Amino acid sequence: MNAAPPIRSVVIVGGGTAGWMAAAALARMVAGGVSVTLVESDAIGTVGVGEATIPPIRTFNAMLGIDERAFLAATQGSIKLGIEFVDWNAPGHAYLHPFGEFGFDIEGVRFHQIWQKLHAAGQAGPLDDYCFSAVAARLNRFLPSNNDSSSALSRLVYAYHFDAGLYARFLRDYAEARGVVRVEGRITETPLRATDGHVEAVVLEDGTRIEGALFLDCSGFRSLIIEQALHAGYEDWTHWLPCDRAVAVPSANAGPLHPYTRATARPAGWQWRIPLQHRTGNGYVYSSAHVSDDEAAATLLANLEGAPLADPRMLRFVTGRRKQAWVRNVVAIGLSSGFLEPLESTSIHLIQSGITRLLALFPDSGFGDVERDAYNAFSRSQFERVRDFVILHYHLNGRAEPFWQGLRDMALPDGLAERIALFRNRGRIFRHEDELFAEPSWVAVLRGQGVDPAGWDPLVEALDMPRVGQMVERIQSTFRRAAEAMPDHAAWLAQHAPARTEP
C-alpha cells in the first residue's frame, strides 16, 4: 500500500487565542519542512473573554516549553485554584468547585464515601477541608506544586486567569520566532477544488491567494470555512442551555486578589468575575428571552466591585457544536467548532484538546476517513460531556425566577438524569474514561448544588472507622498547616511573576 505524500503546507484562518494556540503548537513542524501560515485581519475583532482556564492548560504550555513565570508576567496572569459558585441554590449560599482530589482513597474506598459516613456522624468537617486546592483558595495562598508525594504541595492542582489578548500576542511571538508566517488581510473568497470539493486556497481582498493542503478554521463565530464554504451544519443546544447573550466589561481591581474564579447567579443567568493582576474581568451570561440587553448591562454594572474601565460589550451566541469539526481538508478549532458558555472555563481547553487531538491524528495529503472520523467522534464526545456538566449546574438550582424554574423542570440529556440518581442513592459516580471532568469535580458540584446522598458505599462498613477517622483528621490538619505556611497569592505574584506589560 502506497501512502499519500505528507502535508507540506498548513493555513490557519483567524488569529486570536485559537489561531495562535494552533500556530504555536504547529510551529515545531516548521523544522520538518512544513510551512505554517496564519491569516488574520486587525480590522476583525476577537471575542477575547476566555480568561479563566482549567489545569490542562499547564500541560499545553509545558508542551511548548513555556516558562510559567514569564507567561504569567506577559499575560497579567494570576492563579486559579477553582471556581466559587454564589447564590445558585439560594441567595447567600456559596460553594467551591476546587481543582484536585479530596483526601486519599483508603483501602480502595473512595474518600468522599468515607467522608459521607463520618460527616453524617458529626466526625468530619466540610468536604472542602480535605482538598488542598480548596483550603489554599479560601486562605488566598499559593506556591507552585511539586512532585514530592510526602508534601501537601504535591496535591495542589491549579490553572490560570489571564488576558486572552495578551496570551495570543505571547503565542504569536513564540510562533513567529519558530517560522510561522503571519499574513494580514481579510478573506473574501474560499475556492474549492473541482475534483473533490477540498479547499484549495483563501483569497484576500487585495487578490492575494494563499494555498494550502490543510486548513484550520479559527475564525470564531463566523466559521468562515467550515460553515460558510463547507456547510458542516450546527447542532443547537439552546433547549438545554438557553443563555444566548453576554455583556462583558473590565473593572478596576478591588479587594484581595483571589486565586479563584467567581460565578454568581443572577435572575436570568450568571455573572463571572475573573481577577487579573491589572484588572478584573466581568460579564453577565443571560437569556434574552428573560431579560433585555439594557437590563442585563445595568445588572452587570451595578454589581461590579471596582470602577468600570470601558463601556460594556455585547456578545451573541448559540450554544451547540458543529456537526462535523473536520470536513474534507478543513478542521475547525475554537468557536468555529462550537460554543459552550464559560461556566466551567472550558473554552480554551476545547481549543487545546482540538489541537492536541489533531496532532495525534495528523493526516497525510490523502485525507483518509479513519483519522477524520476518529477526530469527529472525539470532538462530539468532548462537547457532549462538557455540555452535560454545565447543564448539571443549571438543573440543580434552588432559585425562584422563571428562568431558573424552567431549567429545573427541563428534560435532561440521556445519561445525565441517571448520573444524578446514582449519586443521590449512595454517592456513586461513573464516568467515561475520556471525560474532561474527573470524579472529584462531579462530587464537588453535586454536593455544592445540594445533592446529599441517602447513603454511602457498603464497602465503607468494612473499614476500621476509628482508625480511618484519625487518618481523616490528620489530612485536615496537615492541609490547613501547609496552606497557612504558603505566601499570599498576590504577594507571590508580585515577587515571582509581576506583570511586565502595561495594561
N, C-alpha and C positions, 0 to 999 in steps of 0.2 A: 504494500500500500504506500503510495507516494503522498507525503504530507504537502499541504499548500505552503507557499513561501511565507516566512514570518512577516508580521506587520512592521513596517518601517516608518509610518507617519501617523501620529495621533493629533487630532484637533479638538481642543476644548472650547466650547462655545459658552461664554459668560465667565465672569470673574467672581468677585465676592468670596464668601467663605468656601462654598462648594467648589468653585473653579480653581481656587488657589490651593485648597487641600489636595485636589486631584493632581494639579500640576506638581506640587511638592512631592507627592508620592510617586509620580511617574518620572520625576527628574533623574532618578538613578538609572533609568533605561536609556537616557541620552548617551551615556558612556558606551552602551552596547550598540550604538548606531541607529537608534530610534529618534526621529525628530518629534518634539512636542511643542505645539503652537497653541497659545491661548488667545482668543479673540474677545475683546470686550470694548465697551464704549463708555467713556467717562460721562457721557450725556444720559446714560441709563442708570438710575439709582439701584441700589441693592436693598433688600429688606433689612438685614443687619440688626435684628433684635435678639438673635440667638446667643446671648451672652453667658448663659449658665450651661454647664456640661455635667456629664456623669463620668465615673472613674475610667472607663476605657479610653478617654482622650489621652490619658498619660501613656498608654501603650502606643498610640499613634505618634505622639511627639517623640517617644523613645525610639520608635522605628526610624524616624528621620534623624536621630542623633541630636535632638534639640536640647540645649541646656535649660533646665526648668527655671532657674532664677533669671536668666536672660530673657526667656519667654514671658515671665510674669512682669518684668520691668518694661518690656517693649509693648505689652498689651494692657497696661494699667491693671493687671490681674490681681485677683485675691483668691483665697482658698475656699472651697466648698466642701463641707462635711455632710451635707444632707439638705433636705427641704422641710421647712416648717409649714404646716397647714393650719390656718387660723379660721375659725368660725364655720367650718364645713359641717360639723354636727349641730352646733348651736352657737349663738353669739357668746363669746368669752371662752369657748373651748379651743384648744390647740393641741397638736401633736407633731412629732418629728418623724420623718422618714429618713433615718440615718443611713449612710453608706457603711458597709461592713456587716459582720455577723454579730449575733447575740451570744455571748458566753462561749461555751465549748460543749460539744456533744459529750455525753458521759455514758460509757459502755454501750455505744451505738444508739443511744436515745437522744433525740433532738433536744437542744437546750430549752427551746420555748415550751416544749411539752413538760419538762421538769419544772420550769418556772411556773407554769399554769397551776400545777398542784400546790407548790409552795406558796404562791401568791394567794390562792383560794383559802389557804390555812393561815394567812397573815404572816407568813415566814419569809417573804421576799418583797423587795421594793419594786418600784416601777420598772417595766421591762427595759426602758432606756438606760437604766443604771448599769446594764450588763453589755452595752455596746460602747466600745471605747470612742468611736467617732461621735456618738451622741453625747457622751459625757464631756468630751473636749468642746463640742459645739456649744453646749449650754454654758460653758465657762469662758467661751471666746478664746480658746487656746489652740496653739498649733506648733508642731515640729514635723519635719518630714519623717515618714515612716521608715522602718529599717527591716532587715531580714533576720534579725535575732529573735528566734522563737521564744526566748526567755524574757523578752522585753515587751511591755504593753504596746510600744510603738509599732511592733510588727502587726498589730491588729488595727492600726489606723488606716482607713481607706478614704481617699479624698479625690476631688476633681477641682475644677477651677470656675471662677467667674472671670470674664474678660471682655474687652471691647472687640466685637466681631470685626469691625472695620480695621482695627489695628492688627488683629490676628491675620486677616487677609493680606495686609501690607507686609507683615513679618514673613509670611509664607511666600509672597511674591519675591521678596529679596532673596529668600532661600532658593526658590526655583530658578530664578533668572541667573543666579550665581552658578547654577549647575547646568545651564544650557537651554532652559526653556525660553522660547521666544514669545514675547507679548506683541500682539498687533492691535492697534487702536482702530476702532471703526464700528459702524452699525451694519448689521447683516440685513440685506434686502431680498436675497434670493437663496434658495437651497435646491439646486438642481439635482435630480435623481437620475441614476444610470438606467438607460432604457432596457438593458438586458435583465436586470434583477431587482430594480427599484431601490438599490442601495444609494445612500447619499454619496455623491462624488466630490462635492465641494460646497463651500459657502462663498457667497459673493457680497462684497461690501458696497456701500453707497457710491464710492468713487470708482467702482468697477473692478477693484482688486479681487482676484479669485484665489482662494486658499483651498487646495486639495488635500485629501487625507484618506487613509484606509479605515481608520476607526475614529468615530466622533463621540465625544462626551457632551451631552446636553446639560449644561449647568446654568441655564438661562432663567431659572426661577419659575415663578408662576406663569410666565409667558410660554414656557415649554416650546421654544421656538422650533425645534426639530422633531422631538419625539411626538408631539401632538400636531403642531401646525403643518408639518411636512409629511409625517408618517401616520398620523391618526391612530395612535396607540389605544385611545379610549381611557375613560376615567371612571372609577368606582366610587360613587358618592356615599359617604357615611354620615351625612347630616342627620339622619333619623336617629342615630345613636349619640352623636356629638353635635348638637345644634348651634354651638357658637360659630359665628361666621364672620366676625369682625374683631379688630383690636385697635385700641388707641394707645400710643406709646409716647412717653416724654421723659427726658432725663431730668434729674434734680440734684441739687447740692447735697453732699453728704451731711447727715445729721445723726448724732448718737454714735454708739460703738460700731466698729466695722465687723459685723457678724460674719463668721465663716459658714454661712448657710443662706440659701435662697428662701424667700417667704412667698407663699401663695395664700391670699386672703379671699375668702368667698364674698361675693357681692350679690345683690338681688338678681342680676341677670348674667352672672358669670363669675370671674375671679380676677384678682389683681396680683401682678407679680412685683416683687422688689428684689433687685439684684445689686448688691453693693460692690462697687469697684473702688480702686484707690482714688480716682479723681472725681467720681460722681456716682450716683445711684441710678440704675435703670429701672423704670417703672412702666407698667402697661396694664390695661384692662381688656381682657378677652371676654367677649359678650355675644349674646344672641340679639340680632337686630329685630327679631320678632317680639322681643320683650323690653327693649329699651332703645331710645333714639340715639343717634350719634352724638348729638349735643348733650343729652343727659349723661351718656357714658363718659364723655370728655370732662364734664363738670364733676362727676363722681370721682374720676381719677385725680383731677387737680385738687379736689377737696381733701383727698386722703394721702397727699404727699407728706413726707417727713421733713423735706427741705424745699427750698425755693425752686421752682421750675427753671430750667436752663435753656429751654427752647419752646416753640409752640407745639402743641400736640400733633402727632402724625397718625393718620388713619390707614389701616390695612384691611383689605377684604380677602377672604379666602373661602374655599370649600374643602372641608375635611374629607380625606379619602386618599386613594392611591391610584397611580397609573396602572391600568390593567396589565400592561407589559412594560417593564422598565428597560428591557433590552429588545429592540426591534431591528432586524437586519444588521446594519453595522453601526447602530446608534445605541448608546447606553445613557439613560437619564440618571443623574446624580443630584441629590438635594431636592429642592422644592419642585423641580420639574418631574420628579418621580412620585410625588405625593406630599401630603401635608397632614401632620398631627400637631395639634396645638401644644405649646411648650410647657404643659403642666408638669411633666416629669423630665423636662430638659433633654429631650431625646432628638431634637432637630439635628444638631451637629453630629450626634452619634450615628444617625441614619445616613448622613453623608459618609462618615468614616467607614461604616460597615459596607456600604455600597462600593467604596473604593477598594477596601481590602478583599472583598469577595471577587471583584473584577480582576484584581491582581492574581488571585488564586485560580481564576478560570480564564486567564487571558487567552484570547483566541489567536489563531493564525489567519491569514488572509482568506482562507476558505470559509470562515464563519460557520462552523458546523452547528447543528441543532443541539448537540449534547450540552455544550457549555452554556448556550443561550437558555435552554430550558431549565438547567440547574440554577442559573442565576435568577431567572424569573420566579422559580419556586421559592428560593431563599428570600427574595425581596417580598413576595406575597406573605410568607410566614412571618417575617420580621415585622412588617407593618401591622399584621393582624394581631400578633401577640402584644405589641406595644399599645395598639388600639384598645384591646381588652383591659389592659392595666389602667389606662386612662379612664375608661368607662367605669371601672370599679369605684373610683373616687366620686364620680358624679352620682352613681346609682345609690350608694350607701350614704346619702346625705340626711341631715336632720332638720333642714330649713323649711320655712313655711311658704315662701314665694311660689307663684305658679310655675316659673322656670324650673325650680328645684323639685316641685311636686311631680311634674311631668317626667323628670329623669328617674325618680323613684319608681314610677309606675310603668316605665317602658319595658318592652320585651328585650331580653339580653341576647347577645350573640351566642351561638351554640357553644356549649362548654363552660362559659363564664358562670352561669347560674349553678352548674354542678360544682364548680370550684368553691363558690361561696357556701353552698350547702355542706360540702365536705368539711370546710373549716368550722362552720357553726357546730357541727356534731362533736368532733374530737380534735380540732385544731390541726388537721392534716392538710398538707399542700403537696400536690403532684403537678409537675410541670414538664414541658418538653425540654430536651437537652439543649436545643439551640435557642432557647428563650433568652432575651436580654436580662429580664429581672429575675434575680435568684430568689430562693425561698425566704430569706430574711426580709426582702422588700415586700413580698406579699404579706408576711406576718405583720410587719410594721403598719402597712396601710389598712389591712383588715381590722386589726385591733384598734388602730387610731381612729378608724371610722365607726367604731362602736360594736364590732362583732366580737362577742365574748363567747368562746366555745362552751358547749354544755359539759364537756368532759375533756379527758386527755387520753393519750395513747396508753393502753393497758400495760405496755412494757415498763412504764414508769413504776408500776406497783412492785416490780421485781427488784428495784434498786434499794440500797440501804439508805433510806431517806435522811436519817440524822447525819450520816457521813456526807451525803450529797448536799445537804443544807449547809454544812460547813464549807464545802467547796464553793458553793454559790456565793456565800457571804464573802469569801476571800476574793472572788472575782470582782465583786462590787467594790470592796475597799481598795484593791490593787489598782483598778481603773481610776478610781477617784484620786488616789495619791499621785498616780502618774500624770494625770491631766493637770492637777494643781501645780505640778513641778514644771510644766511647759510654759513657755513665754506667751504673752498676749499675742493674738493673731496680728493685729495692726503693728505691734512692736516688731514682730518677726519680719513682716514685710518691709518695714522701714529700714531694718538693718541689713537684710539679705537680698531684697528684690524691689528697691524703691523705683517707682515709675520714672522712666527716663524720658518719655515722650510728653511734650506739652499738650494738654487737652485742647 
